[in-house]
Structures are given as structure tokens and as C-alpha cells.
Amino acid sequence: MLKFIISVFLAMDVFGFHQIPSEQSQQSQTETQTQQQKQSGETTENVKKVVAKQQDETGDTDPDLQLAVISDTHISTTKQSVVKKFETALQDLNTVAPEYDVLAVGGDMTDHGLPSEYDLFNSVLKANMNQNANTFMVIGNHEWMEKKVNRNSKVTDSQLIERFKSKMNVPGIYYDQSIQGYHFITIAGEKSESTMLATYKNEANADSAYISDEQYNWLEKTLANDADSTKPIFVFLHQPITGTVYGSEWGAGLEDQKILALLKKYPQVILFSGHSHYPLNDSSNIVQDGITMVNTSSVAYTYTKGTGKNTVQSQGYVVNVYDDRVEFKAREFSTGTWIKTVTIPISKTNQLN
């Protein structure tokens, strides 16, 4: 009987809650959804206590590495609501994962890449994050958008790159870092929205990620550097690879399939992407096709083509890395509840549990 009850709880944990079907009925349905999430969250916590007890007996309780992964905070000095949601997300992460080792932010930290937006982002981050954690910052397409709000701006792409490097304290827009023996790599689009429009003459490519041959060659060498097939390599690109995870119709485009083919040479790669804002309840948020690809949704708001913008939801992940598996725990920050948990074995990256 106990096994049957646990299996029921696990099924509830996997399927999570349903997204809001329309903006018009969003408020009333959000209240219902919140109650459902609270119930689901309590069930998930109960199941996790059972699992934790079982792990205590085997000595496998603490992850080797714990990541907090978020994206698309869209901090703006004129939008206090998104600032508050960023604060709430960081505070919630401190509650459920107080000793996380790495905070990774997958792009669109700011709404338009303005210096004042970076400063506000950093102020909120410093006041609310785990002070002992490493940070890993990824540039998004919105960091390139100063000219969208100031058409008279003379800022160049090179200046926007230098601004990102300076404000985020990183060596470049694509770079790698070793954190507690794990390899972190970020790749990035290299041109602003205005440059992309001028180059490709259409809106469709405005948000695409232009990746130069120089960056591709760097990635090829960097992936090979001390690669260990028994340990995941964490790769970040703000835009998803087209035709992969939930929301990837808003993909990186251009040379993204070439990038995917390169990444597939390393099955231990876990690729995180944001950009689409698509919520984390869908089963295709984590897709495995040669590598593991993960949609990270958004802290500021969620979105789908069918439902439009949902300004209530605010989402991200706690990722636990063990010797033999990686556990992705999707979190709804607005209600402080778990959405679902997905586990992949490290040695068998072609199978989801």
C-alpha cells in the first residue's frame, strides 16, 4: 500500500499544474491555480522527504553541485513589478536551496541593456542572493536593445559588449568557467537588434543569435578541454536551438543547427536556454536529442502564443547534480511551490526518468 501511495504522489509531481488558458480569465483562474499549486507543492515536499530518507540510508543525500537557474528578469527602472518578482525569486531560492553553489542567469537580465537597468539588477542581486554562491551570467537579446528606446543613441555593438562585461564582471559575451570541478560555458549572439535588422532586412532575424566562425572555433576547442564523459558540461545560450524544447519556435536561428551538431559530440552537455518565456509545466521543457536541452522559462512573466502573457507566473529551476544523475526541480516563485521534478542519469543521457 505504501508503494502505491508513493507512486500516486510521484505521478502528481511529474505532471504538475496546468497553464492558464486565456488572459481574460487569468485572475480568477490564477486563484484556483494557486490553490492547486499549494496542494501539489505539499505533496511534492512529502514525496521528497520519503526519497531523502531513502538516500540517507545509502549516504547519497547532498548533491555534488547545486545550481539555481533563472532567466529573463527584464529589470527596468520603470517597472517595479518585475523588480519585486526578481526579489521574490531570489528570496524563494534562499528558502528552498539556501546553500546553492551557483546562480546562473540565462540572459535578458535587463529590459533594454541600459546602465541604470544593470545597476538596479546588480543591486537587487547583491541584496538577495546567497552571498557564498558563484554567479554565471549570460547575455540575452534584450541587453542589445538601447536603440529601441532611444533612437538617437549612438551606442555601438562594441560598446554594448564592453558594458555587459563591465556590469556583469565577466570576461566576454562568450566565455567559460570551472566551478567546483564542473565546466560552465556560455555562447552568445554577437550583434545588436539594430545591427541584425540592418544586416538581414527583416524582423524575423532581429532576435536571432549571430555566432561568428571565431566563436564557433572557440566553442569547439573549449568543449574538448578536459572533457569528462562522466560529468555534465553546462552550456548556456539565451535563445533555444530551433525545433527542440518548448518555445523553440523563438529559436536562435541562423547557424543554430551547426551549433547543435557540435554540442552533440559531447552527450554529457546540458544546454540551458530562456528567451521564449514558455512556462515549465509542459513535458517538452526538457528534451533529449544527443544532448539534454532545458527551457528555463522566465522570472518576469510567462508567455505562449496560445495564452499570451501571464504576468502572475514567475519560474526557474533548482538543479541538483549527483555522481550518477542530474535532478531538475521546476519552481513557481510566485506561490513558492514545486511544479515538477525531472531526473536524468548522467551515464544515459538519452533517457528521461
SVG drawing of the C-alpha trace seen along z (x, -y; Angstrom):
<svg xmlns="http://www.w3.org/2000/svg" viewBox="-12 -61 54 63">
<polyline fill="none" stroke="black" stroke-width="0.4" points="0.0,0.0 2.8,-2.4 4.4,-1.9 1.1,-2.6 0.6,-5.8 4.2,-7.0 3.6,-6.2 0.5,-8.3 2.3,-11.2 5.2,-10.8 2.7,-11.0 1.3,-14.2 4.8,-15.6 5.7,-14.8 2.6,-16.2 2.4,-19.5 -0.2,-22.1 -1.9,-23.4 -1.2,-26.7 -3.8,-29.5 -5.9,-29.2 -6.6,-32.9 -5.7,-36.3 -9.3,-37.4 -10.0,-34.9 -6.4,-35.0 -7.1,-36.5 -9.9,-34.1 -8.1,-31.1 -4.9,-32.1 -6.5,-32.0 -7.6,-28.4 -4.2,-27.6 -2.5,-28.9 -4.6,-26.5 -3.7,-23.7 0.0,-24.6 -0.1,-24.7 -1.6,-21.3 0.8,-19.9 3.8,-21.6 2.8,-20.0 2.6,-16.6 5.9,-17.1 7.6,-18.0 6.1,-14.9 7.5,-12.7 10.9,-14.3 11.0,-13.6 10.5,-9.9 13.2,-10.0 15.6,-11.9 15.1,-9.2 15.9,-6.5 19.0,-8.4 20.1,-8.8 20.4,-5.1 22.7,-4.9 24.7,-8.0 23.7,-9.9 21.9,-12.9 23.7,-16.1 24.3,-16.9 27.9,-17.4 26.7,-20.7 23.5,-22.7 22.5,-25.3 19.8,-27.9 19.0,-28.6 16.8,-31.5 16.5,-33.8 14.6,-36.8 14.2,-39.0 13.8,-42.0 14.7,-44.6 13.6,-48.1 13.7,-51.2 10.1,-52.0 8.6,-48.5 8.6,-48.0 6.6,-44.8 9.4,-42.9 11.9,-44.2 9.7,-42.7 9.4,-39.4 13.2,-39.2 13.5,-39.8 10.8,-37.2 12.6,-34.6 15.9,-35.1 14.4,-35.0 12.5,-31.8 15.6,-30.2 17.3,-31.1 14.5,-29.3 14.4,-26.0 18.1,-25.9 19.9,-28.1 23.4,-26.6 23.2,-26.6 26.6,-26.7 25.9,-28.6 23.3,-31.2 23.1,-31.1 21.1,-33.9 20.4,-33.0 20.1,-36.4 17.7,-39.3 18.6,-40.5 17.6,-43.9 14.8,-45.2 17.0,-47.3 20.6,-47.0 20.7,-50.4 23.3,-51.2 20.7,-52.1 19.0,-48.7 22.2,-46.8 22.8,-48.8 19.3,-48.0 19.7,-44.3 23.0,-44.2 21.6,-46.0 18.7,-43.5 21.1,-40.6 23.6,-41.6 20.9,-42.2 19.0,-38.9 21.3,-36.2 23.3,-33.6 26.5,-35.5 28.6,-32.4 27.5,-31.3 29.3,-31.8 27.4,-33.6 27.3,-32.8 25.9,-35.5 24.7,-35.1 23.9,-37.9 20.4,-37.9 19.0,-39.8 17.5,-42.5 20.9,-43.5 21.4,-44.8 18.2,-47.0 19.3,-50.5 18.4,-51.9 14.8,-50.5 14.1,-53.0 16.5,-55.7 16.5,-56.0 19.1,-58.8 21.6,-56.7 25.0,-56.4 26.0,-53.4 27.9,-50.7 27.8,-47.0 31.3,-47.0 30.3,-49.4 27.3,-47.3 29.6,-44.3 32.0,-46.2 29.1,-47.4 27.9,-43.9 31.4,-42.7 31.9,-45.6 28.4,-45.5 28.3,-41.7 32.0,-41.3 32.6,-38.7 35.5,-38.3 33.3,-38.4 29.9,-37.6 31.1,-34.1 33.4,-32.6 33.8,-29.5 34.4,-28.9 35.3,-26.0 33.1,-25.9 33.8,-23.2 35.2,-20.9 32.3,-21.4 32.7,-23.1 30.3,-26.1 30.2,-27.6 28.1,-30.4 27.8,-31.2 26.0,-34.2 24.7,-36.2 27.3,-38.9 25.2,-41.6 22.5,-44.0 18.9,-44.1 19.5,-47.2 22.6,-45.6 20.7,-42.4 17.8,-44.3 20.3,-46.3 22.1,-43.1 19.2,-40.8 16.5,-43.3 13.7,-41.5 12.1,-41.3 12.3,-37.5 16.1,-37.6 16.1,-40.6 16.2,-38.3 18.4,-35.6 21.8,-34.8 24.6,-35.6 27.5,-33.4 30.8,-34.0 33.2,-31.5 35.6,-32.7 33.1,-31.9 32.3,-28.5 36.0,-27.6 36.4,-28.8 33.5,-26.6 34.9,-23.6 38.2,-23.9 36.6,-24.8 34.2,-21.8 37.2,-19.5 39.2,-21.0 39.4,-18.3 36.0,-16.9 34.9,-14.1 32.1,-11.8 31.1,-11.1 30.4,-14.7 27.9,-17.1 29.1,-20.1 26.7,-23.1 26.2,-25.2 24.1,-28.3 22.7,-30.2 19.9,-32.7 17.9,-31.6 16.9,-27.9 18.0,-25.8 15.2,-25.9 12.9,-22.9 14.0,-21.5 12.5,-22.5 9.1,-24.0 9.0,-27.5 11.9,-27.0 9.9,-28.4 11.5,-31.6 14.9,-30.0 18.4,-31.2 18.1,-30.6 20.9,-31.2 23.7,-28.7 22.0,-27.1 21.8,-23.7 25.5,-23.8 26.0,-24.6 23.7,-21.7 25.7,-19.3 28.9,-20.4 27.3,-20.0 26.1,-16.5 29.7,-15.3 29.5,-15.6 26.4,-13.7 27.1,-15.0 26.2,-18.5 23.2,-20.1 22.1,-23.2 20.0,-25.8 18.0,-28.4 15.4,-31.1 14.1,-33.8 10.6,-32.3 9.2,-32.7 7.3,-29.5 6.1,-28.0 7.6,-24.9 4.5,-22.7 4.9,-21.2 6.6,-17.9 8.9,-19.2 10.6,-21.7 13.4,-19.2 14.3,-17.4 17.0,-14.9 18.3,-14.5 22.0,-13.7 22.3,-16.2 19.9,-17.4 18.2,-20.7 16.3,-22.7 13.9,-25.6 14.3,-27.9 11.1,-30.0 11.1,-33.5 11.1,-35.3 9.4,-38.4 6.4,-36.7 5.5,-33.6 4.1,-33.5 2.8,-31.2 1.3,-32.0 -2.0,-30.4 -2.4,-32.2 -0.4,-35.4 1.4,-36.9 0.8,-35.7 2.1,-38.4 1.5,-36.2 3.7,-33.3 7.5,-33.5 9.6,-30.4 13.0,-28.8 14.9,-25.7 16.9,-24.2 19.3,-21.7 20.9,-19.1 23.9,-17.3 24.9,-13.9 27.5,-11.3 25.0,-9.3 22.2,-11.7 21.0,-15.3 17.7,-16.4 15.8,-19.4 13.3,-20.8 11.0,-23.3 9.8,-26.1 6.9,-28.6 8.3,-31.5 5.0,-33.5 3.4,-30.8 6.6,-29.2 5.7,-25.7 7.3,-23.0 5.9,-22.4 7.6,-19.1 10.9,-17.2 12.7,-15.5 15.8,-13.3 18.3,-12.2 21.0,-9.6 24.4,-11.0 25.6,-7.9 22.5,-7.6 21.6,-11.0 19.1,-9.6 16.6,-8.6 14.3,-10.7 13.0,-9.4"/>
</svg>
